Amino acid sequence: MKAFTRVLLKLTLFLLIVAAAACGAIGWRTYQRSAPDYIMDQYLSLLVDGNDAKAYGLLDQSEEDKMTQDEFEEAVKGKQYGLCASYTAQELEKRTDNNGNEYVDFHAEFRNAEDAVQSEENFTVKKQAKAAFGVFDQWKVLSGHCMVKDLEITVPAGSELYLDSRPVDAAWITRDGVPSSLDRYRIPSLLPGKVSLVIRHPVLESVNTTLDTNEGSQDYSAQMALKKSAQSECMELGISALKQLYAGAVKEDAGELGLFDACAKKAKKFVKNQGGVFHKENRAFQSVAVSKFAPEYGTPVFAEGEDGAITVEMKLGYHYLLREDVTTDTEETQEDGTPVQETKRDSKSGDSSATFSMTYQNGAWSIASIDVPLIQG
């Protein structure tokens, strides 16, 4: 009986020693893993080995930019870490944000089989709120290195921009080297891959498309044509301008040319010259009518200056009808032998076209310049 007790005690002691050793080993491994450089090394090793699923398990999920496993695997596939033979990582900085969160930044170099650097990238690990076994720190890798950073999207000024149906923050507009007629959004961070893009503007056609963030920055200003409603506004303004010019020429009085503030000198010159044609040699010119308008619109041009204007050239075709009273001698004569005269209303018609430079600024269209040919009546 005593021998059995001694064996039992030895066995219990042995098991305690084994358990202690196991706990010690587990504790040692856990302690090792509580270091930020250890988790960074593990993560990079998994990326180079092409084990993206396990690498995803080391990602931090406590911040807003969370990635699904599919998004992560698609992102690292584009980075081609698996084509590299080795890597080195160097700690850059330990830091703490305003909320007390602790981070460590690393710089990694990825090398090929000849030990030449293929690419370089910065990574960040974040200390987790919950400790392992209540004692050991835990660190996870931020997914920011997978994100597309500072992608720029250029659109006409005043546009509304939506990515995946969410409005883009106007605070992201940068003015560095950008004409005032354009807005350039610099998006801090986007998931790699395709997102829906919608651009809306008061006078330009909307863009509804898919943006591949991996293709880099994009300029959509050249893709936006004039809206039908804006075309109608420009045509109405052009028609009013033509009528005002010809009415002034008929009266040989420029009067108030309110539609031509930006090109008043040229408008007055036209009224004077056209009026001279209408009334040369004491002609009894009566009126001119314009109709059958057919506009053609050029591509919107975005100004380089500070006024932020959008300019569109409009060629406006039209039909004109001139009316004048023509007095001629008849075969009859008066008592003194003077021929009896009669006056008839004569008309002449034809087709012409005028070119207007239309400017959109501060929510309204105006006429920037005109090129109206004289009608030789």
C-alpha positions as CSV (number, residue, x, y, z in Angstrom):
1,M,0.0,0.0,0.0
2,K,2.8,2.3,0.9
3,A,4.5,1.5,-2.4
4,F,1.3,2.4,-4.3
5,T,1.1,5.7,-2.5
6,R,4.7,6.6,-3.4
7,V,4.0,5.8,-7.1
8,L,0.9,7.9,-7.0
9,L,2.7,10.8,-5.5
10,K,5.5,10.5,-8.0
11,L,3.0,10.4,-10.9
12,T,1.2,13.4,-9.5
13,L,4.4,15.3,-9.2
14,F,5.4,14.4,-12.7
15,L,2.1,15.6,-14.1
16,L,2.4,18.8,-12.2
17,I,5.9,19.3,-13.6
18,V,4.7,18.6,-17.2
19,A,1.7,20.9,-16.7
20,A,3.9,23.6,-15.4
21,A,6.3,23.1,-18.3
22,A,3.4,23.2,-20.8
23,C,2.0,26.3,-19.2
24,G,5.4,27.8,-19.2
25,A,5.8,27.0,-22.9
26,I,2.4,28.4,-23.7
27,G,3.1,31.4,-21.6
28,W,6.4,31.9,-23.3
29,R,4.8,31.6,-26.8
30,T,2.0,34.0,-25.8
31,Y,4.6,36.4,-24.4
32,Q,6.5,36.3,-27.7
33,R,3.3,36.9,-29.6
34,S,2.5,39.9,-27.4
35,A,5.3,41.8,-29.1
36,P,4.3,44.0,-32.1
37,D,7.4,43.0,-34.2
38,Y,6.4,39.3,-33.8
39,I,2.9,39.8,-35.2
40,M,4.4,42.0,-38.0
41,D,6.8,39.2,-38.9
42,Q,4.0,36.6,-38.8
43,Y,1.8,38.7,-41.1
44,L,4.5,39.5,-43.6
45,S,5.5,35.8,-43.7
46,L,2.0,34.7,-44.5
47,L,1.7,37.3,-47.3
48,V,4.9,36.1,-48.9
49,D,3.9,32.5,-48.5
50,G,0.5,33.3,-50.2
51,N,-1.5,32.2,-47.2
52,D,-3.9,35.1,-47.4
53,A,-6.7,33.4,-45.4
54,K,-4.4,33.1,-42.3
55,A,-3.1,36.6,-42.9
56,Y,-6.7,37.9,-42.8
57,G,-7.0,36.5,-39.3
58,L,-4.3,38.8,-38.1
59,L,-6.1,42.0,-39.3
60,D,-7.5,44.5,-36.8
61,Q,-11.3,44.8,-36.9
62,S,-11.8,47.6,-34.4
63,E,-11.6,50.5,-36.8
64,E,-14.1,51.8,-39.4
65,D,-12.2,50.6,-42.5
66,K,-13.1,46.9,-42.1
67,M,-12.4,44.5,-44.9
68,T,-14.2,41.3,-45.7
69,Q,-12.0,38.3,-46.4
70,D,-12.9,38.5,-50.1
71,E,-11.9,42.2,-50.3
72,F,-8.7,41.5,-48.5
73,E,-7.7,38.6,-50.7
74,E,-8.5,40.6,-53.8
75,A,-6.4,43.5,-52.5
76,V,-3.3,41.4,-51.6
77,K,-3.6,39.5,-54.9
78,G,-3.1,42.9,-56.7
79,K,-0.1,43.6,-54.5
80,Q,1.6,40.3,-55.6
81,Y,3.3,39.7,-52.3
82,G,3.5,36.0,-53.2
83,L,5.9,36.7,-56.1
84,C,8.5,37.9,-53.6
85,A,11.2,35.6,-52.1
86,S,11.8,37.4,-48.8
87,Y,11.2,40.5,-46.8
88,T,12.7,42.7,-44.1
89,A,10.8,44.9,-41.7
90,Q,12.1,47.8,-39.6
91,E,10.3,49.5,-36.8
92,L,9.7,53.2,-37.6
93,E,7.7,54.7,-34.7
94,K,5.6,54.0,-31.6
95,R,2.7,56.3,-31.2
96,T,-0.5,56.9,-29.3
97,D,-3.6,58.7,-30.6
98,N,-5.9,61.1,-28.7
99,N,-8.1,58.2,-27.6
100,G,-5.2,56.3,-26.0
101,N,-4.9,53.7,-28.8
102,E,-1.3,52.5,-29.2
103,Y,0.3,51.8,-32.6
104,V,3.6,50.8,-34.0
105,D,4.6,51.6,-37.6
106,F,6.9,49.4,-39.7
107,H,8.7,49.8,-43.0
108,A,8.9,46.6,-45.1
109,E,11.0,45.8,-48.1
110,F,10.0,42.9,-50.4
111,R,12.9,41.2,-52.3
112,N,13.1,38.8,-55.2
113,A,15.3,35.7,-55.5
114,E,18.3,37.9,-56.4
115,D,17.8,39.8,-53.2
116,A,16.8,43.0,-55.1
117,V,14.1,45.1,-53.6
118,Q,10.9,44.7,-55.6
119,S,8.6,47.0,-53.5
120,E,8.5,48.9,-50.3
121,E,5.5,49.6,-48.1
122,N,4.6,50.8,-44.6
123,F,2.5,48.8,-42.2
124,T,0.9,49.6,-38.8
125,V,0.0,47.3,-36.0
126,K,-2.5,48.3,-33.3
127,K,-2.6,47.2,-29.7
128,Q,-5.9,45.4,-28.9
129,A,-8.2,46.5,-26.1
130,K,-8.4,42.9,-24.8
131,A,-5.3,41.2,-23.5
132,A,-4.5,37.5,-23.9
133,F,-5.2,35.6,-20.7
134,G,-5.9,39.0,-19.2
135,V,-2.1,39.6,-19.0
136,F,-0.4,39.6,-22.4
137,D,-0.7,42.3,-25.0
138,Q,-2.3,41.5,-28.3
139,W,-1.5,43.3,-31.6
140,K,-3.3,43.2,-34.9
141,V,-2.3,44.6,-38.3
142,L,-4.3,47.6,-39.8
143,S,-5.7,47.0,-43.2
144,G,-4.7,50.5,-44.4
145,H,-1.8,49.2,-46.4
146,C,-4.4,47.4,-48.6
147,M,-6.4,50.5,-49.2
148,V,-6.1,52.8,-52.2
149,K,-4.8,56.0,-50.8
150,D,-5.4,59.6,-52.0
151,L,-7.2,58.7,-55.2
152,E,-8.2,61.9,-57.0
153,I,-11.4,62.4,-59.0
154,T,-11.7,65.6,-61.0
155,V,-15.2,66.9,-61.9
156,P,-16.7,70.2,-63.0
157,A,-17.1,72.7,-60.1
158,G,-20.4,72.5,-58.4
159,S,-20.9,68.8,-59.0
160,E,-22.3,66.4,-56.5
161,L,-20.1,63.2,-56.2
162,Y,-21.3,59.9,-54.9
163,L,-19.3,56.7,-54.3
164,D,-21.4,53.6,-53.7
165,S,-24.5,55.8,-53.2
166,R,-22.7,57.8,-50.4
167,P,-22.0,61.5,-50.9
168,V,-18.3,62.4,-51.0
169,D,-17.2,64.8,-48.3
170,A,-16.6,68.3,-49.8
171,A,-13.8,68.8,-47.3
172,W,-11.7,66.4,-49.5
173,I,-11.7,69.0,-52.4
174,T,-8.1,70.2,-53.1
175,R,-7.4,73.4,-55.0
176,D,-3.7,72.8,-55.6
177,G,-3.1,73.4,-59.3
178,V,-6.8,73.0,-60.1
179,P,-8.7,75.5,-62.3
180,S,-11.5,77.2,-60.4
181,S,-14.1,75.7,-62.8
182,L,-13.1,72.2,-61.6
183,D,-13.3,70.4,-58.3
184,R,-10.7,67.7,-57.5
185,Y,-11.6,65.3,-54.7
186,R,-8.7,63.6,-53.0
187,I,-10.2,60.5,-51.4
188,P,-8.1,59.6,-48.3
189,S,-8.8,55.9,-48.4
190,L,-10.8,53.5,-50.6
191,L,-11.2,49.8,-50.8
192,P,-9.4,48.3,-53.8
193,G,-11.7,47.2,-56.6
194,K,-14.8,48.5,-58.3
195,V,-17.2,51.0,-56.8
196,S,-20.3,52.8,-58.3
197,L,-19.7,56.4,-59.2
198,V,-22.3,59.1,-59.8
199,I,-21.6,62.7,-60.7
200,R,-24.4,65.2,-60.9
201,H,-24.2,68.8,-62.1
202,P,-26.8,71.6,-62.7
203,V,-26.1,72.0,-66.4
204,L,-24.1,69.0,-67.4
205,E,-25.2,65.4,-68.1
206,S,-24.9,63.1,-65.1
207,V,-22.3,60.3,-65.1
208,N,-23.3,56.9,-63.8
209,T,-20.5,54.5,-64.1
210,T,-18.2,52.1,-62.2
211,L,-14.8,53.2,-60.9
212,D,-12.0,50.8,-60.6
213,T,-9.9,52.2,-57.7
214,N,-6.9,50.2,-58.8
215,E,-6.7,52.2,-62.0
216,G,-5.7,55.4,-60.2
217,S,-7.0,58.9,-60.4
218,Q,-9.6,59.9,-63.0
219,D,-10.8,63.2,-64.7
220,Y,-14.4,63.0,-65.7
221,S,-14.8,66.7,-66.7
222,A,-14.3,65.9,-70.5
223,Q,-17.0,63.2,-70.3
224,M,-19.9,65.6,-69.3
225,A,-21.9,67.1,-72.1
226,L,-24.4,69.9,-71.9
227,K,-27.8,68.9,-70.5
228,K,-30.9,69.2,-72.8
229,S,-32.3,71.7,-70.4
230,A,-29.1,73.8,-70.5
231,Q,-29.1,73.6,-74.3
232,S,-32.7,75.0,-74.3
233,E,-31.6,77.8,-72.0
234,C,-28.7,78.7,-74.3
235,M,-30.9,78.6,-77.4
236,E,-33.5,80.8,-75.8
237,L,-30.8,83.3,-74.8
238,G,-29.3,83.2,-78.3
239,I,-32.7,83.8,-79.9
240,S,-33.4,86.8,-77.6
241,A,-30.0,88.2,-78.4
242,L,-30.5,87.9,-82.2
243,K,-33.9,89.6,-82.0
244,Q,-32.5,92.4,-79.8
245,L,-29.6,92.9,-82.3
246,Y,-31.8,93.1,-85.4
247,A,-34.4,95.2,-83.6
248,G,-31.6,97.7,-82.8
249,A,-30.4,97.6,-86.4
250,V,-33.9,98.3,-87.8
251,K,-34.2,101.4,-85.5
252,E,-30.5,102.2,-86.1
253,D,-30.3,102.5,-82.4
254,A,-28.4,100.1,-80.1
255,G,-30.3,101.4,-77.1
256,E,-30.0,99.2,-74.0
257,L,-28.2,96.0,-74.9
258,G,-28.7,94.3,-71.6
259,L,-27.9,90.8,-72.9
260,F,-24.4,91.9,-74.1
261,D,-22.7,93.2,-71.0
262,A,-19.6,91.2,-71.7
263,C,-19.4,92.1,-75.4
264,A,-21.2,95.4,-75.6
265,K,-18.7,97.0,-77.9
266,K,-19.0,94.2,-80.5
267,A,-22.8,94.3,-80.2
268,K,-23.0,98.0,-80.8
269,K,-20.7,97.7,-83.8
270,F,-23.0,95.0,-85.3
271,V,-26.1,97.2,-84.8
272,K,-24.4,100.1,-86.5
273,N,-23.1,98.2,-89.5
274,Q,-26.3,96.1,-90.0
275,G,-28.4,99.3,-89.6
276,G,-26.3,100.9,-92.3
277,V,-27.1,98.0,-94.7
278,F,-30.8,98.1,-94.0
279,H,-31.2,101.8,-94.5
280,K,-28.6,102.6,-97.2
281,E,-29.7,105.0,-100.0
282,N,-32.8,106.1,-98.1
283,R,-34.4,102.7,-98.2
284,A,-37.8,102.5,-96.4
285,F,-36.7,99.4,-94.4
286,Q,-39.5,98.1,-92.1
287,S,-38.5,95.0,-90.2
288,V,-36.6,91.7,-90.0
289,A,-37.9,88.5,-88.6
290,V,-35.9,85.4,-87.5
291,S,-37.3,81.8,-87.2
292,K,-36.5,78.1,-87.7
293,F,-33.7,78.0,-85.2
294,A,-31.2,75.1,-85.3
295,P,-28.5,75.1,-82.6
296,E,-25.2,73.1,-82.5
297,Y,-23.2,72.9,-79.3
298,G,-19.5,72.5,-78.7
299,T,-17.8,70.7,-75.9
300,P,-17.9,72.5,-72.5
301,V,-14.7,74.3,-71.8
302,F,-13.6,74.8,-68.1
303,A,-12.0,78.2,-67.5
304,E,-8.4,78.4,-66.1
305,G,-9.1,81.8,-64.4
306,E,-10.6,82.6,-61.0
307,D,-14.1,83.1,-62.2
308,G,-14.9,79.4,-62.3
309,A,-16.9,79.7,-65.6
310,I,-17.9,77.0,-67.9
311,T,-18.0,78.1,-71.5
312,V,-19.9,76.5,-74.4
313,E,-19.9,77.6,-78.0
314,M,-23.3,77.5,-79.7
315,K,-23.7,77.9,-83.5
316,L,-27.3,79.0,-84.0
317,G,-28.7,78.5,-87.5
318,Y,-31.8,80.5,-88.4
319,H,-34.1,81.7,-91.2
320,Y,-34.5,85.4,-91.7
321,L,-37.2,87.5,-93.5
322,L,-36.6,91.1,-94.5
323,R,-39.5,93.5,-95.1
324,E,-39.2,96.9,-96.7
325,D,-41.5,99.3,-98.6
326,V,-40.3,99.8,-102.2
327,T,-41.7,102.8,-104.2
328,T,-41.7,102.6,-108.0
329,D,-43.0,104.7,-110.9
330,T,-46.1,103.5,-112.7
331,E,-47.0,104.1,-116.3
332,E,-49.5,106.7,-115.2
333,T,-48.5,110.4,-114.9
334,Q,-49.8,113.4,-113.0
335,E,-51.0,116.6,-114.7
336,D,-47.5,118.0,-114.6
337,G,-46.2,114.9,-116.3
338,T,-44.7,113.4,-113.1
339,P,-45.0,109.7,-113.0
340,V,-47.5,108.3,-110.5
341,Q,-45.6,106.3,-107.9
342,E,-46.8,103.2,-105.9
343,T,-45.4,101.6,-102.8
344,K,-45.4,97.9,-102.2
345,R,-44.2,95.8,-99.3
346,D,-41.3,93.7,-100.5
347,S,-39.7,90.8,-98.7
348,K,-36.5,88.8,-99.0
349,S,-35.6,85.7,-97.1
350,G,-32.6,83.5,-96.6
351,D,-30.6,81.5,-94.0
352,S,-27.7,82.4,-91.8
353,S,-26.0,81.3,-88.6
354,A,-24.5,83.2,-85.7
355,T,-21.9,81.9,-83.2
356,F,-22.3,82.6,-79.5
357,S,-19.9,81.9,-76.7
358,M,-22.2,81.1,-73.7
359,T,-20.8,81.2,-70.2
360,Y,-22.3,79.5,-67.1
361,Q,-21.3,81.2,-63.9
362,N,-23.0,81.6,-60.5
363,G,-26.0,79.6,-61.5
364,A,-26.9,81.5,-64.7
365,W,-26.0,81.7,-68.4
366,S,-24.7,84.8,-70.1
367,I,-23.2,85.8,-73.5
368,A,-19.5,86.1,-73.5
369,S,-18.9,86.9,-77.2
370,I,-20.8,87.0,-80.5
371,D,-20.1,86.5,-84.2
372,V,-23.1,87.5,-86.2
373,P,-22.7,88.0,-89.9
374,L,-24.4,90.9,-91.6
375,I,-27.4,90.3,-93.8
376,Q,-26.9,91.9,-97.1
377,G,-30.4,93.0,-98.0
